[in-house]
Amino acid sequence: MHGRRNAFDLSLCDLFWISLKCFSIAGVKIIGHDTTAMKGGNATLFCHLIEAEENITHIIWQKQTRENPMPETFFIIHKDGRTEHTNGLLDKVKFIGSINEKNGSIQLLGMSLMDDGIYTCIFNTFPTGQILMNISVTVHVPPVGNVTGSTHVSHHYDVTLASCVASNARPAAEVLWRLGALNGSLRTDTSLTEHSDGTVTVVTYIHGAPSKHLNQKKIQCVVKHSTLTKELELDYVINVHYPPELVVIIPDDLKEAEEYHCLVDCNPTPTSYIWIKVNGSTPHSKGNKLVIPTSSADVNGVYICTASNEYGSASGVLYVDNSGVPRGMISASVCARTGQWKSS
């Protein structure tokens, strides 16, 4: 676009391409466009004088930013192409245009939120005088995404199960939950906090009753933002604690079993297993394993495994005949839960 006047139609001032601007005075046109930049990235400020036979004496760049809302000159381009830095920006400003082509475009390097504002390109010409254009520069900041949650004890009233945060973004990020099959069981709400530097933190909470069926269910938080090339996907696994509700005893071998395992449905895992033999001696056991050697003469009888965690306990029953082969296993559903279910 540098100096190629035939690249622009004469009706350019009547068109609006994204944020393309055109200003005309005494038949002389100046074009440019608003722009956005990523924090830490570069911003190109396009400013081009077209359809003009004016002689340019120099080009002045001024700014009104978040750092200083008062107009100040920070860069001057002289007619011989020499550049002059003012107000200490120095190597943060780079001239990328051409005096000969009446192109005063510059590039700002290492943008910060304090650089957000209005930049004015001023052509000093003869004989027309000053021709200027304001260019809006907006600095965008990508969000920092994070999912947090806590463990809850199973009950029937709603709590905040987890929260997804997209912090310190500009503009505000869009935050949503993908709940899949749990969509009808959970609800969400969102809050926004605007910070003094122009960034916004968005938090989306997910609420529901922490019932057993939610335990270990995976949900996903999605963060969308104009600075991200793809959605930010953050997985979260719901953790619900509940007491032992089902105890099943199974043999390690269906024909010649010598070990039996006490399997428990609970969260967290049991902190203790207690094995007893009804009307008999204390059986040999270790944790959730019961050992009954087939060579033993006194193996028949009823064995009970009681499993406990911090919220309660439940029992399962095993009957073994004198052959050492289990005749049947009874789950905890037919046995009363022992101990007190504690809730916190």
Phi, psi and omega per residue, in radians:
M1 nan -0.146 -3.059
H2 -1.213 1.895 3.003
G3 1.302 0.032 -3.109
R4 -1.620 1.532 -3.038
R5 -1.120 -0.504 -3.115
N6 -1.297 -0.065 3.096
A7 -1.388 -0.178 -3.087
F8 -2.075 2.294 3.068
D9 -1.294 2.687 -3.127
L10 -1.137 -0.335 -3.133
S11 -1.616 0.351 -3.064
L12 -0.978 -0.646 -3.102
C13 -1.154 -0.284 -3.112
D14 -1.666 0.002 -3.098
L15 -1.846 2.650 3.075
F16 -2.235 1.695 3.117
W17 -1.804 1.840 -3.048
I18 0.999 -1.862 3.132
S19 -2.123 0.529 -3.133
L20 -1.153 2.333 -3.109
K21 -2.076 2.653 3.053
C22 -2.502 2.322 3.102
F23 -2.215 2.367 -3.084
S24 -2.227 2.386 3.052
I25 -2.506 2.207 3.118
A26 0.907 0.690 3.097
G27 1.420 -0.063 3.120
V28 -1.702 2.328 -3.092
K29 -2.020 2.460 3.041
I30 -2.169 2.268 -3.098
I31 -2.127 2.665 3.099
G32 -2.989 -3.044 3.093
H33 -2.712 2.621 3.025
D34 -1.131 2.734 -3.081
T35 -2.556 2.810 3.051
T36 -2.156 2.719 3.122
A37 -2.521 2.670 3.063
M38 -1.427 2.499 3.045
K39 -0.988 2.236 -3.088
G40 1.544 -0.209 -3.141
G41 -1.668 -2.886 -3.098
N42 -1.943 2.675 3.093
A43 -2.181 2.256 3.088
T44 -1.729 2.131 3.135
L45 -1.851 1.854 -3.060
F46 -1.587 2.216 3.132
C47 -2.590 2.045 -2.950
H48 -2.437 2.242 3.086
L49 -1.611 2.179 -3.116
I50 -2.226 2.901 3.118
E51 0.892 0.714 -3.082
A52 -2.333 2.413 3.025
E53 -1.839 0.249 -3.089
E54 -1.141 2.624 2.977
N55 -1.587 2.219 -3.125
I56 -1.602 2.185 3.082
T57 -1.527 -0.727 3.006
H58 -2.963 2.884 3.114
I59 -2.076 2.297 -3.110
I60 -2.010 2.366 3.012
W61 -1.956 2.244 3.068
Q62 -2.117 2.847 3.135
K63 -2.544 2.604 2.970
Q64 -2.271 1.859 -2.974
T65 -2.124 3.073 3.075
R66 -1.057 -0.590 3.129
E67 -1.196 -0.734 3.141
N68 -2.500 1.799 -3.089
P69 -1.260 -0.115 3.119
M70 -1.537 2.465 -3.135
P71 -1.054 2.339 3.086
E72 -2.528 2.460 3.082
T73 -1.411 2.311 -3.128
F74 -2.218 -0.173 -3.085
F75 -2.725 2.357 3.131
I76 -2.272 2.335 3.097
I77 -2.006 2.052 -3.093
H78 -1.492 2.874 -3.006
K79 -1.164 -0.346 3.089
D80 -1.560 0.104 3.129
G81 1.582 -0.117 3.120
R82 -1.231 2.455 -3.130
T83 -1.948 2.654 -3.121
E84 -2.337 2.187 3.135
H85 -1.683 2.408 3.038
T86 -2.286 2.834 3.100
N87 1.074 0.418 2.905
G88 1.317 0.212 3.133
L89 -1.313 -0.559 3.042
L90 0.778 -2.056 -3.028
D91 -1.285 0.095 3.067
K92 -1.434 -0.219 -3.140
V93 -2.028 2.348 -3.114
K94 -2.321 2.214 3.113
F95 -1.418 2.122 -3.111
I96 -2.089 0.132 -3.136
G97 -1.690 -2.667 -3.128
S98 -2.692 2.154 3.098
I99 -1.060 -0.742 -3.116
N100 -1.056 -0.582 -3.136
E101 -1.661 0.130 3.136
K102 0.998 0.674 -3.131
N103 -1.974 1.976 -3.090
G104 -1.785 0.373 -3.052
S105 -1.115 2.527 3.113
I106 -2.312 2.919 3.034
Q107 -2.205 2.316 3.069
L108 -1.768 2.277 -3.033
L109 -1.845 2.565 3.055
G110 1.033 1.007 -3.057
M111 -1.158 2.488 3.038
S112 -2.167 2.968 3.107
L113 -1.087 -0.479 3.136
M114 -1.250 -0.254 3.123
D115 -1.516 -0.084 -3.138
D116 -1.157 2.301 3.122
G117 2.832 -2.716 -3.116
I118 -1.895 2.231 3.114
Y119 -2.002 2.348 -3.063
T120 -2.010 2.173 3.088
C121 -1.731 2.119 -3.074
I122 -2.107 2.025 3.024
F123 -1.623 2.088 2.984
N124 -1.606 1.998 -3.026
T125 -2.187 2.848 3.026
F126 -2.216 2.228 0.231
P127 -1.735 -0.045 -2.990
T128 -1.130 -0.719 -3.056
G129 1.889 -2.514 -3.085
Q130 -1.468 2.342 3.016
I131 -2.222 2.176 -3.022
L132 -2.341 2.831 3.094
M133 -2.568 2.405 3.063
N134 -1.638 2.369 3.136
I135 -2.171 2.171 3.120
S136 -1.508 2.254 3.101
V137 -2.036 2.101 -3.141
T138 -1.984 2.233 3.135
V139 -1.711 2.148 3.112
H140 -1.733 2.584 -3.140
V141 -2.218 2.195 3.119
P142 -1.199 2.617 -3.141
P143 -1.360 2.718 2.946
V144 -1.813 2.013 -3.058
G145 -1.680 2.515 3.123
N146 -2.768 2.476 3.078
V147 -2.044 2.288 3.091
T148 -2.280 2.713 3.110
G149 -2.894 3.070 3.129
S150 -2.413 2.908 3.117
T151 -1.473 2.402 3.125
H152 -2.182 2.644 3.076
V153 -1.533 2.410 -3.086
S154 -0.978 2.191 3.027
H155 -2.813 -3.044 -2.935
H156 -1.930 0.147 3.104
Y157 -1.965 2.683 -3.024
D158 -1.236 2.487 3.015
V159 -2.408 2.968 3.001
T160 -1.457 1.948 -3.082
L161 -1.388 -0.656 -3.101
A162 -2.841 2.844 3.061
S163 -2.393 2.539 3.114
C164 -2.086 2.199 -3.032
V165 -2.037 2.290 2.946
A166 -2.028 1.709 -2.936
S167 -1.711 2.580 2.972
N168 0.900 0.853 3.098
A169 -1.816 2.727 3.032
R170 -2.495 2.058 -0.072
P171 -1.252 -3.081 -3.114
A172 -1.054 2.459 3.106
A173 -1.411 2.785 3.005
E174 -1.700 2.229 -3.103
V175 -2.168 2.245 3.130
L176 -2.529 2.825 3.110
W177 -1.909 2.385 2.947
R178 -1.759 1.973 -2.988
L179 -1.850 -0.216 3.126
G180 1.030 -2.247 -3.092
A181 -1.180 -0.243 -3.127
L182 -1.572 0.095 -3.059
N183 -0.973 -0.628 -3.127
G184 -1.472 -0.172 -3.077
S185 -1.702 -0.336 -3.035
L186 -2.167 2.763 3.097
R187 -2.308 2.773 -3.096
T188 -2.256 2.743 2.924
D189 -2.594 2.788 -2.979
T190 -2.279 2.501 3.045
S191 -2.254 2.622 3.140
L192 -2.170 2.444 3.056
T193 -2.205 2.092 3.112
E194 -1.618 2.293 -3.105
H195 -1.749 2.828 -3.055
S196 -1.142 -0.399 -3.136
D197 -1.508 0.085 3.097
G198 1.653 -0.100 3.100
T199 -1.488 2.872 -3.082
V200 -2.334 2.382 3.023
T201 -1.864 2.219 -3.138
V202 -1.980 2.268 3.096
V203 -2.164 2.192 3.072
T204 -1.986 2.125 -3.094
Y205 -1.726 2.637 3.043
I206 -2.121 2.275 -3.034
H207 -2.121 2.635 3.072
G208 3.063 2.922 3.074
A209 -1.409 2.150 -3.061
P210 -1.339 1.289 3.134
S211 -1.494 2.895 -3.081
K212 -1.004 -0.648 -3.052
H213 -1.169 -0.250 3.096
L214 -1.465 -0.280 -3.046
N215 -1.048 2.285 3.111
Q216 1.158 0.258 3.028
K217 -1.354 2.361 -3.124
K218 -1.687 2.262 3.034
I219 -2.159 2.971 -3.043
Q220 -2.412 2.304 3.021
C221 -1.669 2.421 -3.127
V222 -2.135 2.239 3.104
V223 -1.985 2.194 3.109
K224 -2.039 2.440 -3.136
H225 -2.782 2.618 -3.093
S226 -1.113 -0.387 -3.127
T227 -1.512 -0.154 -3.088
L228 -1.673 2.318 3.111
T229 -1.273 -0.409 3.042
K230 -2.585 2.845 -3.116
E231 -1.080 2.512 3.038
L232 -1.559 2.056 -3.089
E233 -1.920 2.133 -3.079
L234 -2.125 2.003 -3.120
D235 -1.451 2.587 3.074
Y236 -2.508 2.395 3.113
V237 -1.912 2.123 -3.140
I238 -1.249 2.340 -3.126
N239 -2.102 1.982 -3.141
V240 -2.086 2.240 3.082
H241 -1.578 2.484 3.075
Y242 -2.715 2.726 -3.085
P243 -1.314 2.926 3.058
P244 -0.981 2.257 -3.128
E245 -2.111 -0.315 -3.115
L246 -2.576 2.200 3.103
V247 -2.145 2.188 3.136
V248 -2.217 2.348 3.117
I249 -1.913 2.182 -3.099
I250 -2.214 2.569 3.112
P251 -1.448 2.751 3.077
D252 -1.392 -0.282 3.109
D253 -2.583 2.277 -3.050
L254 -1.265 -0.339 -3.087
K255 -1.821 -0.801 -3.079
E256 -2.252 1.144 -3.077
A257 -1.334 2.371 2.988
E258 -2.135 -0.277 3.111
E259 -2.196 2.494 3.096
Y260 -2.248 2.442 -3.057
H261 -1.987 2.326 3.128
C262 -1.640 1.880 -3.111
L263 -1.774 2.349 -2.966
V264 -2.263 2.370 3.010
D265 -1.667 1.833 3.112
C266 -2.927 2.965 3.065
N267 -2.649 2.130 0.047
P268 -1.323 3.121 -3.137
T269 -1.060 2.703 -3.101
P270 -1.004 2.490 3.066
T271 -1.573 -0.288 3.108
S272 -2.658 2.624 3.018
Y273 -2.215 2.271 3.087
I274 -2.089 2.118 3.123
W275 -1.854 2.358 3.015
I276 -2.389 2.697 3.005
K277 -1.964 2.156 -3.071
V278 -1.120 2.244 3.131
N279 0.958 0.656 -3.133
G280 -2.585 -3.107 3.121
S281 -1.297 2.859 3.135
T282 -1.165 2.153 -3.090
P283 -1.280 2.818 3.092
H284 -1.437 2.105 -3.082
S285 -2.567 2.794 3.042
K286 -2.564 1.924 -3.098
G287 1.082 -2.200 -3.116
N288 -1.570 0.198 -3.114
K289 -1.870 2.334 3.030
L290 -1.968 2.250 -3.116
V291 -1.893 2.116 3.082
I292 -2.249 1.688 -3.134
P293 -1.085 2.362 3.130
T294 -1.152 -0.353 -3.137
S295 -1.388 -0.192 -3.108
S296 -1.232 2.480 -3.115
A297 -1.421 -0.381 -3.053
D298 -2.102 1.286 -3.100
V299 -1.868 -0.395 -3.042
N300 -1.246 2.638 3.105
G301 2.512 -3.022 -3.119
V302 -1.855 2.226 3.131
Y303 -2.015 2.439 -3.125
I304 -2.157 2.273 3.020
C305 -1.916 2.120 3.067
T306 -1.933 2.065 -3.123
A307 -1.888 2.443 -3.082
S308 -2.364 2.494 2.857
N309 -2.202 -2.979 -3.020
E310 -1.201 -0.142 -3.093
Y311 -1.859 -0.178 3.141
G312 2.770 -2.922 -3.111
S313 -2.606 2.849 3.095
A314 -2.687 2.821 -3.036
S315 -2.222 2.657 3.007
G316 -2.238 2.642 -3.024
V317 -2.136 2.436 3.112
L318 -2.211 2.315 3.048
Y319 -1.944 2.231 3.132
V320 -2.133 2.264 3.076
D321 -1.524 -3.116 -3.010
N322 -1.250 -0.027 3.054
S323 -1.568 -0.142 -3.132
G324 1.478 0.056 3.136
V325 -1.733 2.303 -3.102
P326 -1.124 2.332 3.092
R327 -1.545 -0.381 3.135
G328 3.089 2.762 3.120
M329 -2.193 2.359 -3.105
I330 -1.997 2.234 -3.092
S331 -1.415 2.964 -3.113
A332 -1.133 -0.244 -3.107
S333 -1.160 -0.314 3.111
V334 -1.793 0.069 -3.142
C335 -2.073 2.467 3.127
A336 -1.198 2.402 3.081
R337 -1.207 2.348 3.136
T338 -1.770 2.729 3.126
G339 1.477 2.990 -3.092
Q340 -1.742 2.287 3.063
W341 -1.372 2.022 -3.116
K342 -1.681 2.434 3.130
S343 -2.119 2.425 3.113
S344 -2.368 nan nan
